[in-house]
């Protein structure tokens, strides 16, 4: 076979595989609609729980039978290999590793029999030191991370948690009923959902196409709280262009972003692209608490994102009772206290000598003219004056307690 012919055959094979995969994805999504009677699909999920709330270790894990490993017939057994691997870990890592493995297995049971835990511990992601991979057909479709990769105070706090990350493939190919069962698992462990993507598919296209999306944005239909959200256009938007265009509204930093894109072009390629469009809403836990009911009633929370999202649901003839996820109006008192304490400590340790010198030589009147009418320091501008005033006295007591008198002298 000549090289050009081999190249053409390889390209044809890859294209066919992609088309078959795209058709299977569509078939799965249509089946989910029928089985669950909901039009909105959960396409990505992340949640965190404390180690103390994670699944406890069973007797087999804590005290594995020696016969389990001497019998070659059981050596290939996946669970036996996992238990054996745990026995090789340092004592300090055994319990977190075993708990994370137990959690990964519980998640696999929730997703369905096609999902398994990889028989090896891998390097972690997102500042977790290790991860157990969740696989389907030998490919990673999710993971459970545990232990921290560093020693900073923030990472030490992270070391007391475990994190589950399920990719879109896991969510698409999971068994029917997985969302409700996983929501129960999250509740059982007092878990905190940190990301949940909700997708509404228009397999035959959305009236007006991508041009309509731009128009909806420009005419203010996507405004939220009376404000025009940030947007970002990705792909070929030239006349006649059709190369997987995406229109992003909102931002990850704000914890709510919607991506409307040409799903058919993404799955089948530009030449074989269908009219399939998807509106995908990504919720994050920044300034929000994501309830486990978002897994049980995804359409309600999709419709609650804005009037525009609710209108899309009606256009898809979906039944839903829109439910908002409110943003946190006030930061926790601990956060305010920490920032004010940091400011007072900087004043005492860095600025106090200069301020004392100025007060001594300028006199009270000139000194006040120097410091009054100043802007609030940048890190404190997100708080109200009342909140700062409430925290300032206690922050002063905390920073001066046990401090030497030398801090306030010139």
Beta strands, then each sheet from edge to edge (+ up, - down):
strand 1: 40-50
strand 2: 115-123
strand 3: 128-136
strand 4: 139-148
strand 5: 161-166
strand 6: 192-202
strand 7: 231-234
strand 8: 246-251
strand 9: 256-261
strand 10: 277-284
sheet 1: 2+ 3- 4+ 5- 1+ 6- 10+ 9- 8+ 7-
end
